[in-house]
Amino acid sequence: MSDEKQSILEHIEELRKTLFNILIGLILSVIVAAFFVKPILIFLSGPMGGLEKLHAIEVTESVGVYMRIALLAGFLLALPWTFSQLFIFIGKGLKDNERKNILIAVPFATLMFVGGVIFAFYIMLPASLDFLMSILGIQTMIRVKSYFSFVTNLLFWIGISFELPLIVYILARFGLIKAKVMLKGWRVAIVIIAILAAIITPTSDPVNMAIFMIPLFVLYLLSIGLAAIAEKQRAKPDAAESLEV
């Protein structure tokens, strides 16, 4: 077996171990989160005035909501472990100083996701609910399944979108993306952000889309700055190596 083929197999095996560790951490986190579903449900139903304002029609509806909340809470609880395993896997092919920089991203990635969830819950969710429930001016009887599906989807995808600066930084650190290219492509970025806003936000009205688009475009601008920083950090070792030669 050639050294190149053996190296590829070793990387695949390391990836398998990493994914397995992430899965185990996620399962344990979901089990722990399952014991706290009720207070989480009470908290998430706050914008509606509490659980008593929601209604269940199907027999299995409450069970489905319970599992959905347990999965989301478990995912959030497992984030530090998940990010650490991913960055450790990525860092195995890097130099010591590069590995340290990548590992610093673990708490930053977690905070960015949590920040996105907080933004979605306290800013996007109330605005969306006000619009959806007042558009026809009639009383709305909200099902528990519909409400929590709506809330969890919103929180999850907004949290994911807040990872953009970190993803761009890592890509720029490996030389896969340039700050100048991102700056020149800001018009394209706006179009992509608008499409994402139309997909993720519960309604396609301008108010809700703007609530999502503005912070995401700010994140895009922040990503450009982080890409520029990553390029400078990447250039320093290259310059040092050229001097040694």
N, C-alpha and C positions, 0 to 999 in steps of 0.2 A: 504494500500500500504506500503510495507517494506521501511525502510530508504535507503537501497541499491538501490532499484528500483527507488525511488524518486530522489536520488542523480544522477543516470544515466540520468533520464529525464531532470533534471536541467542542466546537462552538454550539453545535446543535444540542449536544448533551447538556452543556451549561445552560442553554436557553430552556431546555426541558425542566431542569432542576429549578431554575428561577421561576418559571410559570407554576410549577408544582408548589413551591414555597408560598407564592402569592395566593394560590387557591386555598391552601391550608389556612393561611392567615385570614382570608376572606370568610371562610366557613366558620372559624372560631369567632370572628367579629360579629357575624350574623347571629350566632347562638347567643352571644352576650347581649346584643342589641334587642333580641327577642324578649328579654325580660323587662325592657324599658319602652315597649311599643305604646302602651296606654298613655304615659305622660307625654310622649312625642306626639301622639294623635291629638291630645288636648291642646298642646302648644301650636301645632300646625293648623288646627281648626279655629284658632283665635280670631283671624280676620273675618270669619263667618259668624262669630259670636258664640263659639263652642260646639261640641259634638251634638248637643241637643237640637241644633238647628239643621242637622243633616238627616237624611232619610235613607233607609235600606229597603230595597224591593225584593231582591233575590235572596234565597236562603244562604248561599255561599258567598255573598257579597262582602260581609264583614271579615271572613277568613282571607279572602283575596287581598283586601286592604291591609290586614295585619301582616301578611307575608311581604307585600310591597314595601311597607314602612320598615320592616325588619331588614330587608335587603338594602334599602337606601341608607339606613342608619349604620348597618354593618359595613357598607362600602365606605362611608365617611370615616368610621372608626379605624378601618384598615388602611386608610390612605398613607400614613407615614410608613407603615411596613411595606406597602406596595411600591411606593416611590423609592424607598431605600433599596429594595431588591432589584428594581429596574436599573437604578443608577450604579449599583455595585456591578451588575452584569455589564453595563456599558463601560464602566471604569476599568475593567480587567484588561482592556486593550489600550489603555492610556498610560502616560507617564505619571510619576508620583504627584507632581504639582497639578497636572490636569485632573487627576483623580480626586484630589482634595477640592478643587473648584466644583466638580460635578456633584460631589456629596453634599456640598453646601446648599445645593438646589433642593434637597429633600424637604427641609422645613419651609422653604420658599414656595415650593410647589403645593404643599399642603395648605399654607396660608392663602395662596391665590385661589384655590378651589373653594375653601371655606368663605373667603371674601366674596366670591361670585354667588354662593348660596345665600349669604346674608343680604347682598344687594337685591337678589331676586325676590327674597321673602319680604323684605321691608319696603322696597320701592316698586318693583315691577308687579308683584302680586296684588297689592291694594289697588293700583291703577287699573290693572286688568279686570279685577272683580267689579270695580265701580262701573266700568264701561259695559261689561257683559251683562250685568244685572239691571242696568238702567236703560239699555238701548230701546226697549219697547215700553218701559214704564209699567210693567206688570210684576206681580209677585212671583218669585222663582222658588220652586221646591227643588232643592239640590240633593242629588243622590250622593251618598258617602263614597261610592266607587268613582263616580265622575269627578268629584271634587279632589280626592287625593291622587287620582291619576293625573289630573291637570297640574296639581301642585308639585308632585314629585318629578314630573317631566320638566317642568319649568326650572326647578331648583337644580336638577342634574345637568341639563344642557347649558344653563348659564354658568354653572360652576366649571364645566369643561371649557367653555369659551374663555374663561379667565386664565386658563393655562397658556394662552397664546404667547405672552412675553417670554415665558420660560422655554417653550418649545423653540421659538425663534433664536433665543440666546444659545441654546445647545447646538442648533443647526449651524449658526454662525461660528460657534467655537470650533466646529469640525470643518469649517470652510464651505459648507453646502449652501449658504445664502449670504447675500451682501446687503449692507445697509443702504447703499446707493440704489440698488435695484428696487428695494422696497420703497424707497422715497420716490423714485420715478413712477412706481406703479400704484400710487395712492388712489388714482381714479378707479383702477380695476378693483382695488381693495374695497372701495365704497360700494361698488356693485355687488361684490361677493358678500359683504356685510349686510346689504339690503336683502339679498336672497336668503341668507341665514336668518335674518330677523323675521322674514315672512314665514319661514318654516318653523322656527322655534316659538315665536310669540303666539299666544292663543288666538289673537285676532290680527287681521291685516290692516287695521286702521292706522293712520299716520301717528297718532299719539303713542300707542303701544310700541310701534316699530321704532319711533324716535327714542323712546326710553331705553331700548336695547341697543340701537345703532350708535348713539352718542358715546356711551362708555366703551363699547367695543372698538370704535375708531380711536378713542383715547388710548386704549390698550395697544392698538396697532402702532400709534406714534411712539408709545413707550417701547414697543418691540424694536422699532428702528434704532432708538437710542441704545438699547441693550445689545443689538447686533453690532453697532459701532464699537461699543466697549469690548465685546467678544473678539472682534477683529484685531483690536489693539493688543489684547492679551495674547492672541494667537501669533501676532507678528513678533512679539518680544523674544520667545524662544527661538524662532527662526533666525532672527537677527543675531542672537548669541551664538547659534551654531555656525552661521556664516563667518563670524569673527574668529571662531576657533579654527576653522578650516584655513 
